[in-house]
Amino acid sequence: MDYFDETYPEDIRDFLNSLLKKALGWARVASTVQIITSCIGCFLNVFHVFILFRKELRSQATNILIIGIAVSDFVYLLYYVDGATWDWLKSGVPQECIPPDSLIHQIWTWVLFIFKDALRRVSSWLAVGLILQLMKARDGRRILMRKDEEHEMLHITRLIICMTIAYFLAETPVGISYFCLSVLIGDEHGYGLQFLVNYITIILNTFLVIHSSIHCFFCFFLSSEYRKTIGSLFGCTTGRNGVGSSRNLSTSS
């Protein structure tokens, strides 16, 4: 099917149709990756929140922000897990045998979508607040720290850089694609481009799903206190020769 009309030159139209076909294939692969990653990410975020609520960590003020990010990420990933579950239940069933969705299911889907969409933005702002708190703590401790504590400031700086780059790479492309999609809506000549941008948005959402699944690894690799808490949970001990060795998760998570 030709999604681009005669307003486009023939060579450009052929190129766009070919690109649209490839984007559709990539979007299908991306959807599969999103489902698998979301299932793993939900488990990781539940475990992440459980660790943060341990008595060794829950007294630290900035953990409230980290817990908020983890809960927001969990709801965001749950939306994809829920959709995949219903698709799996319907798989293999003839289309004419599938009943329409019940009112309760439709309400649940819309409520989950609203929370998913809202909490994704909340997560970003919580991350901004966390980065500002980490920078404030880093600057405050730099004044009073001893010479042998300088390596702790390096780990806090690494965390700030990692979180900033991760959020920028995950959020910016998706934001641009949504903006382009909103511009194309209503354009009578942009029918094919809407499909193309929509497929690209699906592909870019994969980075958001992955990003929402790996926050616990930031804490694990950049906070010795977080590693010690996990170690104590499993009856193990962790040494101080790790990637990060800061003593307080509130300043290096």
KALINLIN-V556878 format. One record per backbone hydrogen bond with DSSP energy under -1.0 kcal/mol. CO is the residue of the C=O (numbers start at 0). NH is the residue of the N-H. E is the energy in kcal/mol with one decimal. If there is no record, write none. Layout:
[[CO NH E] [CO NH E]]
//
This chain:
[[4 7 -1.5] [8 12 -2.8] [9 13 -2.5] [10 14 -1.9] [11 15 -2.7] [12 16 -2.4] [13 17 -2.1] [14 18 -2.6] [15 19 -2.7] [16 20 -2.0] [17 21 -2.1] [18 22 -2.7] [19 23 -2.0] [20 24 -1.6] [21 25 -2.5] [22 26 -2.6] [23 27 -1.9] [24 28 -1.9] [25 29 -2.8] [26 30 -2.3] [27 31 -1.7] [28 32 -2.3] [29 33 -2.6] [30 34 -2.0] [31 35 -2.2] [32 36 -2.8] [33 37 -2.5] [34 38 -2.0] [35 39 -1.9] [36 40 -3.1] [37 41 -2.6] [38 42 -1.4] [39 43 -2.3] [40 44 -2.6] [41 45 -2.1] [42 46 -2.3] [43 47 -2.4] [44 48 -2.5] [45 49 -2.2] [46 50 -2.2] [47 51 -2.2] [48 52 -1.6] [50 53 -1.5] [53 56 -1.9] [53 57 -2.6] [56 59 -1.9] [59 62 -1.3] [60 63 -1.8] [61 65 -1.7] [62 66 -3.1] [63 67 -2.2] [64 68 -2.2] [65 69 -2.4] [66 70 -2.7] [67 71 -2.2] [68 72 -2.5] [69 73 -2.2] [70 74 -2.2] [71 75 -2.1] [72 76 -2.4] [73 77 -2.4] [74 78 -1.3] [76 80 -2.0] [77 81 -2.8] [78 82 -2.0] [79 83 -2.3] [80 84 -2.2] [81 85 -2.0] [82 86 -2.1] [83 87 -2.3] [84 88 -2.2] [85 89 -1.6] [86 90 -1.0] [89 92 -1.8] [93 96 -1.8] [94 97 -1.2] [101 105 -2.2] [102 106 -2.6] [103 107 -2.7] [104 108 -2.4] [105 109 -2.2] [106 110 -2.8] [107 111 -2.6] [108 112 -2.2] [109 113 -2.6] [110 114 -2.5] [111 115 -2.6] [112 116 -2.7] [113 117 -2.6] [114 118 -3.0] [115 119 -1.4] [117 121 -2.0] [118 122 -2.8] [119 123 -1.3] [120 124 -2.0] [121 125 -2.7] [122 126 -2.1] [123 127 -1.9] [124 128 -2.4] [125 129 -2.5] [126 130 -2.7] [127 131 -2.3] [128 132 -2.3] [129 133 -2.6] [130 134 -2.4] [131 135 -2.4] [132 136 -2.7] [133 137 -2.6] [134 138 -2.5] [135 139 -2.3] [136 140 -2.5] [137 141 -1.7] [140 144 -1.6] [145 148 -1.4] [146 149 -1.4] [148 151 -1.1] [149 153 -1.3] [150 154 -1.4] [151 155 -1.9] [152 156 -2.4] [153 157 -2.2] [154 158 -2.2] [155 159 -2.4] [156 160 -2.4] [157 161 -2.8] [158 162 -2.8] [159 163 -2.3] [160 164 -2.6] [161 165 -2.6] [162 166 -2.5] [163 167 -2.2] [164 168 -2.8] [165 169 -2.0] [166 170 -2.7] [167 171 -1.8] [170 174 -2.5] [171 175 -2.3] [172 176 -2.3] [173 177 -2.4] [174 178 -2.0] [175 179 -2.5] [176 180 -2.3] [177 181 -2.2] [178 182 -1.8] [179 183 -1.9] [180 184 -1.4] [183 186 -2.3] [186 189 -1.5] [189 193 -2.3] [190 194 -1.4] [191 195 -2.2] [192 196 -3.1] [193 197 -2.3] [194 198 -2.4] [195 199 -2.2] [196 200 -2.5] [197 201 -2.0] [198 202 -2.1] [199 203 -2.6] [200 204 -2.1] [202 205 -1.2] [203 206 -1.3] [204 208 -2.3] [205 209 -2.5] [206 210 -2.7] [207 211 -2.3] [209 212 -1.1] [214 218 -1.6] [215 219 -2.3] [216 220 -2.6] [217 221 -1.6] [222 226 -1.7] [223 227 -2.7] [224 228 -2.0] [225 229 -2.0] [226 230 -2.8] [227 231 -2.8] [228 232 -1.7] [229 233 -1.6] [230 235 -4.6] [247 250 -1.7]]
//
